[in-house]
Amino acid sequence: MNGTTKDIIRGSVALYLLSALTKTKLGQRIVDGPTSFTKSQMAVQMRVQNLSDCKNELIFFMPMDLIVVLDGEEKGFRIVRICFVIPPDNLGVTYFEVKIIKLQRENGDCHSDIGIGFVTKNTPLCHQMPGKFPGTYAFFNDGLFYGQFPGEAAFNKSFISDAKFRSGDIVGVGIGLTSKQIIFTKNGVRLKTKSTYYVHSTDDLHLAVSFFNPGDEIEANFGPNFKHNIFMNKSI
C-alpha cells in the first residue's frame, strides 16, 4: 500500500465509489510490443456489482492499490468481480496477480479459502464457490482447481502441483485469448499442470477473487508490472 493513509470503503457503497477513485489499468491485454489501450482506457471501471446481498462484509482500501478484506464474523464464500469484461478478440493474454496478505487458516491445506480466477456476470457473489458455478474457473490456496467446462454437466476438480499458497505468496491466472487456455503462476513461476485447461468462451468472463474466512486479505495487481514475465508465455 503506497502512502501513509488509507481510504476505506465498506460493502455495497463500493459499487458507486470504486470506479471514481481507482486509477489502475485492468485486465491488461498483453502483446509483443505496445498494447492497443488508449489513455481513456487506463482508468477502466474497477467496481464490484450486486454487493447489497453481502451487507458490509467486504472492505476496500484505496486509492493506490486494490486491497480487499473480508470483514464480519460469518464464514462463507464472497466473490469480488471486477467490472471489466475480457476482450472478445484473439490478441495476447489477459492476466492478473494477487498477493496474499493474510490467509487466516495458514494450515488450511484441506480448505479452499481464497480463490483467484474468472466468473460470469450472472455468478452469485455471495455463498457461491467460483469454479462450481457454470462457466466459472478458479484455483485455491489448497492447490485445487475448479471449473465447469463446455459440454460437461458437473464441475471438475483437479490438483495442481506446487500450487498451494499462503500469506506472502503472489499468485496469478491468465487466459490466452487465441487458444482460450488457462495458465497459473505462483511467485513469478508458471505452474505445470497434468492437463491443459480451456475456457469455452471469453465473451462474458470477469476477473475475480473469492474469500471464505473473515480477515482473509489480498492485494490485486492488474499490471503492467507483474511478478511473472507474461511475455515468456509463447505457448498460449
Beta strands, then each sheet from edge to edge (+ up, - down):
strand 1: 7-10
strand 2: 29-30
strand 3: 58-62
strand 4: 66-70
strand 5: 78-85
strand 6: 93-102
strand 7: 115-119
strand 8: 137-140
strand 9: 144-147
strand 10: 156-159
strand 11: 170-176
strand 12: 182-186
strand 13: 189-190
strand 14: 206-211
strand 15: 217-221
sheet 1: 1+ 3- 4+ 15- 6+ 2-
sheet 2: 1+ 3- 4+ 15- 6+ 11- 12+ 13-
sheet 3: 5+ 14- 7+ 8- 9+ 10-
end
